[in-house]
Amino acid sequence: GVIFHGRTTHEHGLALLERYDYLVVLLADLANARAVMSIKLPHYLQLGLPIIAIVPRASAIANMVQATGTGVVIPVESDWRRGLEDLLARSGAFAQLPVPDAEAIDAFRQGFMA
């Protein structure tokens, strides 16, 4: 389900996110979506939790998640609801994630914050 925590500070918001098993980024397949980088991603990387990115297959977010090994991409152009259901139904789905690439994560952070 969805939990609405109301207004909070940035630090408290990050502490709330640490309670979850994974973090989600959802981006519609719109004209500018392929170049958009979510402001959430540096914070998600900081938390070190697996990311489920439901985004266009050919997008900056998909490229980052795949290059850093920090989660899975479910293409929004596909039947993403079924893809998400399949992912969550598999036992130990996140045990099969690629190992996060610390150098790629650092390079992304440095590039994003520049």
GUMINU-892288 format. One record per residue: residue number from 0; x, y, z of N, C-alpha, C in turn. Coordinates in pm, whole numbers. Each point is the difference from the previous one (the first is absolute). Example, Ala and Ser with C-alpha at 12.3 -4.5 7.8 and 13.67 -1.06 7.14 Angstrom:
GUMINU-892288
{site 0 {1319 -569 780} {-89 119 0} {90 120 0}}
{site 1 {-35 105 -72} {82 119 6} {-77 109 73}}
***
This chain:
GUMINU-892288
{site 0 {79 -117 0} {-79 117 0} {86 126 0}}
{site 1 {-66 110 -4} {64 130 1} {-22 63 137}}
{site 2 {107 56 55} {-7 66 129} {32 147 -20}}
{site 3 {-89 88 42} {25 143 -8} {50 46 136}}
{site 4 {123 50 3} {62 41 126} {-20 148 28}}
{site 5 {-57 74 -93} {-16 144 18} {132 73 -21}}
{site 6 {-1 128 28} {122 81 -17} {103 -41 103}}
{site 7 {123 2 -43} {109 -37 89} {129 66 -48}}
{site 8 {103 -10 79} {130 53 -42} {66 -99 -95}}
{site 9 {98 49 -71} {75 -86 -93} {63 -117 75}}
{site 10 {64 28 111} {68 -104 78} {-99 -105 51}}
{site 11 {-114 46 49} {-101 -95 49} {-55 -81 -116}}
{site 12 {-17 63 -115} {-47 -72 -118} {95 -112 -39}}
{site 13 {130 27 4} {99 -105 -31} {-7 -112 104}}
{site 14 {-18 37 126} {-11 -102 106} {-124 -87 -24}}
{site 15 {-109 58 -45} {-120 -78 -31} {26 -97 -115}}
{site 16 {72 46 -102} {28 -85 -115} {86 -121 38}}
{site 17 {85 16 99} {87 -110 42} {-78 -119 53}}
{site 18 {-124 19 35} {-83 -108 54} {-48 -98 -108}}
{site 19 {6 42 -125} {-58 -80 -108} {99 -99 -57}}
{site 20 {-52 -102 -67} {83 -103 -61} {62 46 -131}}
{site 21 {-70 88 -71} {50 52 -127} {-64 135 -25}}
{site 22 {57 72 -94} {-48 134 -33} {-47 1 -145}}
{site 23 {-99 81 -31} {-62 0 -133} {14 136 -67}}
{site 24 {34 -4 -128} {-2 119 -86} {-94 -33 -114}}
{site 25 {-99 84 -22} {-98 -20 -107} {2 123 -89}}
{site 26 {20 -22 -129} {9 111 -95} {-74 -39 -127}}
{site 27 {-97 81 -39} {-78 -26 -122} {88 12 -124}}
{site 28 {-43 -64 -107} {73 6 -126} {-44 124 -78}}
{site 29 {50 115 42} {-29 127 -64} {123 48 -76}}
{site 30 {-17 102 -80} {108 47 -87} {129 31 76}}
{site 31 {-9 66 114} {122 37 72} {44 -105 103}}
{site 32 {-78 -105 18} {29 -98 104} {130 -75 -24}}
{site 33 {42 -12 -123} {121 -77 -29} {126 73 45}}
{site 34 {-8 131 15} {116 77 43} {-8 44 146}}
{site 35 {-116 -14 62} {-21 46 137} {71 -92 99}}
{site 36 {64 61 100} {60 -77 109} {-71 43 128}}
{site 37 {-60 -94 68} {-76 30 120} {90 49 113}}
{site 38 {-44 102 70} {73 52 115} {3 -103 114}}
{site 39 {-87 -101 -7} {-3 -105 102} {124 -89 -6}}
{site 40 {55 -19 -119} {102 -104 -16} {125 18 86}}
{site 41 {58 119 12} {117 9 89} {-33 -40 144}}
{site 42 {-120 32 45} {-42 -37 135} {-23 -151 9}}
{site 43 {-59 -57 -103} {-20 -144 -3} {135 -72 5}}
{site 44 {97 50 -77} {133 -62 -1} {64 11 138}}
{site 45 {-20 112 65} {56 22 134} {-55 -104 98}}
{site 46 {-127 -34 -14} {-64 -95 91} {44 -143 -26}}
{site 47 {40 -30 -124} {50 -133 -32} {-105 -108 -11}}
{site 48 {-126 37 -10} {-107 -98 -16} {-21 -29 -149}}
{site 49 {-50 -119 -34} {-27 -31 -140} {-105 95 -58}}
{site 50 {20 35 -126} {-89 92 -71} {-81 -77 -103}}
{site 51 {-130 23 -1} {-85 -48 -109} {-29 123 -84}}
{site 52 {51 1 -121} {-20 113 -91} {-100 -39 -107}}
{site 53 {-118 56 6} {-102 -20 -102} {7 124 -87}}
{site 54 {82 -10 -102} {38 115 -81} {15 -42 -146}}
{site 55 {9 97 -93} {26 -39 -139} {129 -80 -11}}
{site 56 {-3 -102 -84} {115 -88 -19} {126 78 -37}}
{site 57 {-16 96 -90} {113 81 -45} {-6 135 71}}
{site 58 {35 0 128} {-5 125 78} {125 12 86}}
{site 59 {27 122 43} {115 25 87} {-13 -78 130}}
{site 60 {-121 -10 53} {-19 -73 125} {27 -149 -19}}
{site 61 {-54 -59 -106} {25 -142 -28} {149 -24 -16}}
{site 62 {67 87 -74} {144 -16 -21} {75 4 133}}
{site 63 {-36 93 89} {69 14 128} {-23 -123 87}}
{site 64 {-123 -47 10} {-30 -116 84} {76 -122 -51}}
{site 65 {1 -20 -131} {71 -114 -56} {151 13 14}}
{site 66 {54 120 -26} {145 20 6} {54 -13 142}}
{site 67 {-80 38 99} {47 -6 138} {-35 -131 69}}
{site 68 {-86 -81 -62} {-39 -127 61} {-83 18 126}}
{site 69 {-75 109 7} {-73 32 123} {-146 -41 0}}
{site 70 {-45 -69 -102} {-139 -42 -2} {-40 -63 -130}}
{site 71 {-129 3 -26} {-56 -58 -122} {-80 106 -74}}
{site 72 {-2 -14 -131} {-79 89 -86} {-115 -80 -56}}
{site 73 {-120 53 17} {-119 -55 -63} {-44 105 -100}}
{site 74 {13 -29 -129} {-34 102 -101} {-147 44 10}}
{site 75 {-20 130 8} {-135 53 12} {-78 -24 -130}}
{site 76 {71 -22 -112} {-68 -26 -127} {-61 -140 -4}}
{site 77 {45 -86 91} {-50 -137 4} {-122 -5 93}}
{site 78 {-48 -120 24} {-107 -19 99} {69 4 136}}
{site 79 {34 120 44} {82 15 120} {-71 -48 127}}
{site 80 {-131 6 0} {-72 -49 118} {26 -149 19}}
{site 81 {-7 -72 -110} {27 -144 7} {147 -26 33}}
{site 82 {89 80 -58} {142 -15 32} {27 23 147}}
{site 83 {-66 98 57} {17 29 143} {-59 -113 85}}
{site 84 {-118 -47 -37} {-60 -112 72} {90 -123 -5}}
{site 85 {55 -29 -117} {90 -116 -15} {124 17 86}}
{site 86 {56 118 0} {120 26 80} {-28 -21 148}}
{site 87 {-110 54 48} {-32 -9 142} {-45 -140 41}}
{site 88 {-53 -76 -95} {-47 -136 30} {116 -99 10}}
{site 89 {109 29 -66} {114 -93 4} {65 4 138}}
{site 90 {22 -115 52} {65 -9 132} {147 38 -15}}
{site 91 {45 91 84} {141 39 -2} {40 76 -125}}
{site 92 {-95 72 -61} {29 69 -126} {119 94 12}}
{site 93 {12 67 113} {107 97 13} {132 -63 39}}
{site 94 {-1 -129 38} {126 -70 23} {71 -22 -133}}
{site 95 {-73 10 -111} {55 -24 -132} {45 129 -69}}
{site 96 {-1 111 69} {43 126 -59} {149 -2 -27}}
{site 97 {43 77 -100} {144 13 -18} {61 67 122}}
{site 98 {127 -22 20} {69 63 112} {20 147 -34}}
{site 99 {-40 90 90} {21 143 -28} {147 31 -27}}
{site 100 {23 83 -98} {134 40 -41} {34 132 68}}
{site 101 {80 -6 106} {31 118 81} {64 111 -83}}
{site 102 {87 -34 -91} {65 102 -84} {-101 69 -90}}
{site 103 {-90 -78 -59} {-103 58 -88} {-95 89 81}}
{site 104 {-32 -42 122} {-87 80 86} {68 132 34}}
{site 105 {127 -5 39} {74 123 32} {9 92 -122}}
{site 106 {26 -56 -117} {8 81 -122} {-133 68 -29}}
{site 107 {-110 -73 20} {-132 59 -21} {-24 114 98}}
{site 108 {29 -24 126} {-20 104 102} {80 126 -33}}
{site 109 {126 -19 -36} {85 114 -32} {-52 75 -122}}
{site 110 {-41 -72 -102} {-54 63 -120} {-132 69 25}}
{site 111 {-83 -59 84} {-132 55 28} {11 127 83}}
{site 112 {93 1 92} {13 114 91} {84 113 -59}}
{site 113 {63 -25 -115} {85 103 -61} {-81 113 -61}}
***
